[in-house]
Amino acid sequence: MGTGKRILRNLAFLLCSRALMVAVSFLLIASISRYLGVHRFGHYSLILGLVQFAMSIPSSGMGIILVREIARDRERGARFLGHALITRSLLGGFIFLVSLLAVRIWHLPGSFALSLYLAVAWSMAQLSVELSQNVFLAYERTEFQTFLTTFNGLTTLLATLLAIRLDWGIPGIFGATAFTSFLAAQVGFWMACRRFCRPSFVPDVGEWLYLIRESIPVGLTTILKEAYFRIDTFILAAFRSPTEVGLYNGAYRLVQQMVPLASLVMRALFPVMSRLATGSRENLSALYEQMLKLFLLVSLPLATFVYMEAPALTHLVLGPRFSASASLLRWLSFPIATMLPSTLLVFTLVAIGRQVWASRCLFACVVVNTLADFVMIPSLGARGACFGTLAGEAVFCTFAYYVVSRELRPLNLIRVLTKPVILSGLMAVTLHFLEGRALWIAAPAALLTYLTGAVVLRPVTQRDRNNLRSLLQGDRRPEGESWIAEAV
C-alpha cells in the first residue's frame, strides 16, 4: 500500500475512534456533572487535575519518541518497547508513593484520599493503554488503536453509569475508570505482543540512555502542557470556592474535547514527517503549510460556532445548574482557534529534532498563564482564569511559529488566514440572525453557510489536493517549481 493511501486509511480509523470518544466524553461529562452538581464537580475536577498533572511525569514524552524510533527502524522496536515499559513502571511507582505520602502529610479526608488513590491507579493503567497505542501507530496499523480506544471508551462509559446508578460518589467514578482502563491495558498489551513486537528486556544501557535523553525534552513539553491545562484549576481552587472551580471546569472540559482532534491527525502524519525531516526539508515545509491551512479551516469556524452557541451547548451538555458556565465558555472559545495549529507546531518541532524549543515555548506559555492567573483570579475569579489561558495560548503560538519559521520556509500568513476568516465571519452572521433558535436549527444552518462559502471561495483547490497527495506518496516533491510560494 502506498504512503498516501496508508495515511488516509490510518487517519480514517483514528477519526472514527475519535468521533466515538468525543461522543463518549460528552456523555460522561453530562452524566457526571448532572450527578455531582456544581460543588462536587469542583472537587472531582481538582482531583482529576492533580492526578493528570502528576502522571505526566511517568508519561515522560517517551510515547512520541517511541513512535519516531520504531518508524525509522522497526528491528529495534522490541528493545525500545522494553526500555519504555521499565521507565514508565519505575516513574509510575514513584508517583504512587508520592500520593501515599501526600495523604499522610496533609491528613486528607477518607473519601478524598480514596478518590486520589483510585485516580492514580486509573492514570497508571491509562499509560499502559497509551503505550500499546504507540506501538500500533509506529507500525501504522491504527485499526488496532481504533479497536482498543473503542473498547476502553465504551466499557468506561458503562462502568461509570453503573457507579452513578449505585450512587458510589466520586470514589466510585474513579474506581470504575480504573477498572476498565486496566482491562483495556491487558487487551492492548496482548494485541501488541501477538501482532507486532514483544518487549525485549536485553540490557543495553547506551540505547536506554539514548531513549531517555531524546524523551526528556518531549517529556518536559508534556509536563508543561499538563501544567498549562491544569494551572488555572489549581490557582482558582486556592483563591475561590469549589463551586467556581466546578463552573470553570465545566466549560473548560468542553473545550478540551477539541484538542485530541489535531493530535489524531498529526499522529497519523508523524511517521512521514519524521522521514521527511531527515530527507527533504522542502517537502516537509510544504506539508506543514498545507496542514496549517487545513487546521485553520476547521478550528476558526469551530471556535466561532462555540462562541455564538455557548449558552445552548452549556445547557445541552452540562445541564441547567451550569448556566453560569456559558459566559466562561465564550471566553474559552478563542483558544479553540489556535489549539489545532499549536499541535501542528509541536509535532513539527519534534519531527525536525527541536524538542527543546517546544519545551521552551511551553515554558514561556506556562509562565505567562501563571502570572496572569495570580494577577486576575483573586479579583475576577473564573473569568481571570479564562484570560490567563488566552494569554498563555497567544504567547505559545507566537513563539513556536517563530521557531518553526526559522527552520522551515516562512509562510504568507495573510494568504493562509484570509479564506478561513471569511468563512468564519459568514457563519457568525448566520448564527447571529438565528440567535435564540434551537441548536438543531442553528447547527445545520451554520454548516450549510460554511459549505456554501467553501464552494464559492474554494479554500482547497484541486492543485492543493494533488500536491498534498504527491507529498504523501513516496515522499516525492510536489509538482510545480513555485508551488510552495503560490499555494493557499
C-alpha positions in Angstrom: 0.0 0.0 0.0 1.4 3.5 -0.9 2.3 6.0 1.7 -0.7 8.3 0.9 -3.3 5.5 1.0 -1.8 4.2 4.2 -2.0 7.6 5.9 -5.6 8.1 4.7 -6.5 4.7 6.0 -4.9 5.4 9.3 -6.5 8.8 9.5 -9.9 7.3 8.8 -9.6 4.8 11.6 -8.3 7.5 14.0 -11.1 9.9 13.2 -13.7 7.2 13.6 -12.3 6.3 17.0 -12.1 10.0 18.0 -15.6 10.7 16.9 -16.8 7.8 19.1 -14.6 9.1 22.0 -16.0 12.6 21.7 -19.5 11.2 21.9 -18.5 9.1 24.9 -16.7 12.0 26.6 -19.7 14.3 26.2 -22.0 11.6 27.7 -19.5 11.2 30.6 -19.3 14.9 31.2 -23.1 15.3 31.0 -23.7 12.3 33.4 -21.0 13.2 35.9 -21.9 17.0 36.0 -25.6 16.3 36.5 -24.9 13.6 39.1 -22.3 15.6 41.2 -23.7 19.1 40.8 -21.5 22.2 40.6 -19.9 22.0 44.1 -18.9 18.3 44.0 -17.9 18.6 40.3 -15.3 21.2 41.5 -13.8 18.6 43.9 -13.9 16.0 41.2 -12.1 18.4 38.8 -9.4 19.2 41.3 -8.6 15.5 42.0 -8.6 14.8 38.2 -6.3 17.8 37.5 -3.8 16.9 40.3 -3.5 13.3 39.1 -3.3 14.0 35.4 -0.6 16.6 36.1 1.4 14.2 38.3 1.1 11.3 35.8 2.5 13.4 33.0 5.9 12.7 34.7 5.9 8.9 34.0 4.5 9.7 30.6 7.9 11.4 30.1 7.4 12.1 26.4 8.5 8.5 25.6 5.5 7.7 23.6 6.1 10.1 20.7 9.9 9.2 20.7 9.0 5.5 20.6 6.8 6.1 17.6 9.6 8.1 15.9 12.3 5.5 16.5 10.2 2.4 15.6 9.0 4.2 12.4 12.7 4.7 11.5 14.0 1.2 12.5 11.4 -1.4 13.3 14.0 -4.1 14.0 14.8 -2.3 17.3 11.2 -1.9 18.2 11.2 -4.7 20.8 14.1 -3.3 22.7 12.7 0.3 22.7 9.4 -1.1 23.9 11.1 -2.8 26.8 13.0 0.3 27.8 9.8 2.3 27.7 8.0 -0.2 29.9 10.7 -0.2 32.5 11.0 3.6 32.6 7.3 4.2 32.9 6.8 1.5 35.6 9.6 3.0 37.7 8.2 6.5 37.4 4.6 5.4 37.9 5.5 3.6 41.1 7.3 6.7 42.3 4.2 8.9 41.7 2.0 6.3 43.6 4.4 6.5 46.6 4.2 10.3 46.5 0.4 10.2 46.6 0.6 7.9 49.7 2.9 10.4 51.4 0.7 13.3 50.4 -2.3 11.7 52.0 -0.3 11.1 55.2 1.2 14.5 55.4 -1.9 16.6 54.7 -4.3 14.3 56.5 -6.7 14.3 53.7 -10.3 13.1 54.4 -11.0 9.4 53.8 -13.3 9.8 50.7 -10.8 12.4 49.1 -7.9 10.0 49.8 -9.7 7.0 48.3 -10.6 9.0 45.2 -7.0 10.1 44.9 -5.7 6.5 45.1 -8.2 5.3 42.5 -7.5 8.2 40.2 -3.7 7.4 40.3 -4.5 3.7 39.6 -6.6 4.8 36.6 -3.9 7.0 35.2 -1.2 4.3 35.5 -3.5 1.9 33.7 -4.1 4.5 31.0 -0.4 5.0 30.5 -0.2 1.2 29.7 -3.0 1.6 27.2 -1.2 4.6 25.5 2.0 2.6 25.2 0.2 -0.1 23.2 -1.4 2.5 21.1 2.0 4.0 20.4 3.2 0.6 19.1 0.1 0.4 16.8 0.8 3.9 15.5 4.5 3.2 14.9 3.6 0.2 12.7 1.0 2.4 11.0 -1.9 -0.1 11.9 -4.3 2.3 13.5 -7.2 -0.1 13.1 -5.9 -1.8 16.3 -5.7 1.5 18.0 -9.3 2.2 17.0 -10.5 -1.1 18.4 -8.6 -0.5 21.7 -9.9 3.1 22.0 -13.5 1.9 21.3 -13.2 -0.9 23.8 -11.8 1.4 26.5 -14.3 4.2 25.9 -17.5 2.0 25.9 -16.5 0.0 28.9 -15.6 3.2 30.8 -19.0 4.7 29.9 -20.9 1.7 31.1 -18.9 1.3 34.3 -19.3 5.0 35.1 -23.0 4.9 34.5 -23.3 1.9 36.8 -21.3 3.7 39.5 -23.6 6.7 39.2 -26.7 4.5 39.3 -25.4 2.8 42.5 -24.6 6.2 44.0 -21.0 5.4 44.7 -19.9 9.1 44.6 -16.6 10.4 43.4 -14.6 7.3 44.5 -17.0 5.1 42.5 -16.4 7.1 39.4 -12.7 6.9 39.6 -12.9 3.2 40.6 -14.9 2.4 37.5 -12.5 4.2 35.2 -9.5 2.5 36.8 -11.1 -1.0 36.4 -11.9 -0.5 32.7 -8.6 1.1 31.9 -6.8 -1.9 33.5 -8.9 -4.3 31.3 -8.0 -2.2 28.2 -4.3 -2.2 29.1 -4.3 -6.0 29.2 -6.1 -6.3 25.9 -3.8 -3.7 24.2 -0.6 -5.4 25.5 -1.8 -8.8 24.3 -2.5 -7.4 20.8 0.8 -5.5 20.6 2.8 -8.7 21.6 0.8 -11.0 19.3 0.8 -8.9 16.2 3.8 -6.6 16.3 6.6 -7.0 18.9 7.0 -8.4 22.3 9.1 -6.2 24.6 12.7 -7.3 24.9 14.5 -6.6 28.2 18.0 -7.1 26.9 20.2 -4.7 28.9 21.6 -2.0 26.7 22.5 1.0 28.8 23.5 3.1 25.8 20.2 2.6 24.0 18.2 3.1 27.1 20.0 6.4 27.9 19.5 7.5 24.3 15.8 6.9 24.6 15.7 8.8 27.8 17.8 11.7 26.5 15.6 12.1 23.5 12.4 11.8 25.6 13.4 14.4 28.2 12.7 17.5 26.1 9.4 16.0 24.9 8.6 14.9 28.5 9.2 18.4 29.7 6.8 19.5 27.0 4.2 17.1 28.2 4.6 18.2 31.8 4.4 21.8 30.8 1.4 21.1 28.7 -0.4 19.5 31.6 0.7 22.4 33.8 -0.8 24.8 31.2 -4.1 22.8 31.2 -4.3 22.5 35.0 -2.7 25.6 36.5 -5.9 27.6 36.2 -7.8 25.0 38.2 -5.1 24.9 40.9 -4.9 28.6 41.4 -8.7 29.0 41.2 -9.1 26.4 43.9 -6.6 28.3 46.1 -8.5 31.6 45.8 -12.1 30.7 45.1 -14.8 28.1 46.2 -15.2 24.6 44.7 -18.4 25.9 43.1 -16.5 28.4 41.0 -13.9 25.6 40.2 -16.8 23.4 39.0 -18.2 26.2 36.8 -14.9 26.9 35.2 -14.0 23.2 34.6 -17.4 22.5 33.2 -16.7 25.0 30.4 -13.0 24.0 30.1 -13.7 20.3 29.7 -16.0 21.0 26.8 -13.1 23.0 25.1 -10.6 20.2 25.8 -12.6 17.7 23.8 -11.4 19.6 20.7 -7.7 19.2 21.4 -7.2 15.4 20.6 -8.6 16.0 17.0 -5.4 17.6 16.0 -3.3 15.0 17.8 -5.0 12.2 15.9 -4.3 13.8 12.5 -0.7 14.6 13.5 -0.1 11.1 14.9 -1.1 9.7 11.5 1.2 12.1 9.7 4.1 12.0 12.2 5.9 8.9 10.8 6.0 10.6 7.4 7.1 13.9 8.8 9.9 12.2 10.7 11.2 10.6 7.5 10.8 13.9 5.6 12.8 15.7 8.3 15.8 13.5 7.6 15.4 13.9 3.8 13.6 16.7 2.1 13.1 19.8 4.3 11.4 21.5 1.3 8.7 18.8 1.2 8.3 19.0 5.0 7.8 22.7 4.6 5.1 22.2 2.0 3.3 19.6 4.1 3.5 21.9 7.2 1.9 24.7 5.2 -0.9 22.5 3.8 -1.8 21.1 7.2 -1.8 24.6 8.8 -4.2 25.7 6.2 -6.5 22.7 6.7 -6.4 23.1 10.5 -7.4 26.8 10.3 -10.3 25.8 8.0 -11.6 23.6 10.9 -10.5 25.5 14.0 -11.7 29.0 13.2 -15.3 28.1 12.2 -15.4 25.7 15.2 -14.4 28.5 17.6 -17.0 30.8 16.0 -19.7 28.2 16.5 -18.8 27.6 20.1 -18.7 31.3 20.9 -22.1 32.0 19.3 -23.9 28.9 20.7 -22.2 28.8 24.2 -25.5 29.1 26.2 -27.1 26.3 24.2 -24.1 24.0 24.3 -23.7 24.5 28.1 -27.4 23.7 28.7 -27.3 20.7 26.5 -24.2 19.0 27.9 -23.8 20.3 31.5 -27.4 20.9 32.4 -29.2 24.0 33.8 -27.2 24.1 37.0 -24.1 25.1 35.0 -25.8 28.1 33.2 -23.1 30.4 34.6 -20.5 28.4 32.6 -21.9 29.8 29.3 -20.1 33.1 29.6 -16.8 31.3 30.5 -17.2 29.0 27.5 -17.4 32.1 25.3 -14.1 33.3 26.5 -12.5 29.9 26.2 -13.8 29.5 22.6 -10.9 31.8 21.5 -8.2 29.3 22.3 -10.0 26.7 20.1 -8.9 28.7 17.1 -5.3 28.1 18.0 -5.4 24.6 19.6 -5.2 22.8 16.3 -2.3 24.9 14.8 -0.4 24.8 18.1 -0.5 21.0 18.0 0.9 21.1 14.5 3.7 23.3 15.7 4.7 20.9 18.5 4.8 17.9 16.2 6.8 19.8 13.6 9.4 20.8 16.2 9.7 17.2 17.4 10.0 15.9 13.8 12.9 18.2 13.0 14.6 17.3 16.2 13.9 20.6 18.0 12.1 19.2 21.0 14.0 21.5 23.3 12.4 24.5 21.6 9.0 23.0 22.1 9.7 22.8 25.8 10.9 26.4 25.9 7.8 27.7 24.1 5.6 25.8 26.5 7.6 27.1 29.5 7.0 30.7 28.3 3.3 29.9 27.9 3.0 28.4 31.4 4.9 31.3 33.0 2.6 33.9 31.3 -0.5 31.9 32.1 0.5 31.5 35.8 1.4 35.2 36.3 -1.9 36.3 34.6 -3.8 33.9 36.9 -2.2 35.2 40.0 -3.0 38.8 39.0 -6.6 38.3 37.7 -8.1 35.3 39.6 -8.3 37.0 43.0 -10.4 39.8 41.7 -12.1 38.3 38.6 -12.4 34.6 39.6 -13.1 32.2 36.8 -13.0 35.0 34.2 -9.5 35.7 35.3 -8.6 32.0 34.6 -10.0 32.4 31.1 -7.9 35.5 30.5 -4.8 33.6 31.7 -5.5 30.8 29.3 -5.9 33.3 26.4 -2.6 35.0 27.3 -0.7 31.7 27.5 -2.0 30.4 24.2 -1.1 33.6 22.4 2.5 33.5 23.7 2.9 29.9 22.8 1.7 30.2 19.2 3.7 33.3 18.6 6.9 31.8 20.0 6.5 28.4 18.4 5.6 29.8 15.0 8.7 32.0 15.0 11.0 29.0 15.8 9.4 26.8 13.1 9.7 29.6 10.6 13.4 29.8 11.2 13.8 26.0 10.5 11.4 25.8 7.5 10.2 28.0 4.8 8.4 31.1 6.1 4.7 31.3 5.3 2.5 34.1 3.9 0.0 34.2 6.8 -2.3 36.6 5.1 -3.0 34.1 2.3 -3.3 31.3 4.8 -5.8 33.1 7.1 -7.9 35.1 4.6 -10.4 32.4 3.5 -10.8 30.7 6.9 -11.6 34.1 8.4 -14.1 35.0 5.7 -15.9 31.6 6.2 -16.0 32.0 9.9 -17.4 35.5 9.5 -20.2 34.2 7.3 -21.0 31.6 9.9 -21.1 34.2 12.6 -23.6 36.4 10.7 -25.9 33.4 10.1 -25.8 32.4 13.8 -26.4 36.0 14.8 -29.7 36.1 12.9 -30.6 32.7 14.4 -29.9 33.7 18.0 -32.3 32.1 20.4 -33.2 29.3 18.0 -32.8 25.7 18.9 -29.4 24.1 18.4 -30.7 21.6 15.9 -31.7 24.5 13.7 -28.6 26.7 14.2 -26.0 24.0 13.7 -27.2 22.8 10.2 -27.7 26.4 9.1 -24.2 27.3 10.2 -22.8 24.2 8.4 -24.7 25.0 5.2 -23.4 28.5 5.3 -19.8 27.2 5.7 -20.2 24.7 2.9 -21.8 27.2 0.5 -19.0 29.7 1.2 -16.4 27.0 0.7 -17.8 26.2 -2.8 -17.6 29.8 -3.8 -14.2 30.6 -2.3 -12.6 27.2 -2.9 -10.2 27.4 0.0 -8.7 24.0 -1.0 -8.1 23.8 -4.8 -7.5 20.7 -6.9 -3.9 21.8 -7.2 -3.6 21.8 -3.4 -5.1 18.3 -3.2 -2.8 17.0 -6.0 0.3 18.4 -4.3 -0.7 17.1 -0.9 -1.2 13.7 -2.4 2.2 13.8 -4.1 3.8 14.7 -0.7 2.3 11.7 1.0 3.1 9.2 -1.8 6.7 8.1 -1.8 7.7 11.4 -0.2 8.1 13.0 -3.6 8.4 16.7 -4.3 5.1 18.4 -5.2 4.7 19.3 -8.9 5.5 22.9 -9.9 8.7 24.7 -9.0 6.9 27.6 -7.4 4.1 25.6 -5.7 5.1 26.4 -2.2 5.1 30.2 -2.8 1.8 30.1 -4.8 -0.3 27.6 -2.9 -3.0 28.7 -0.4 
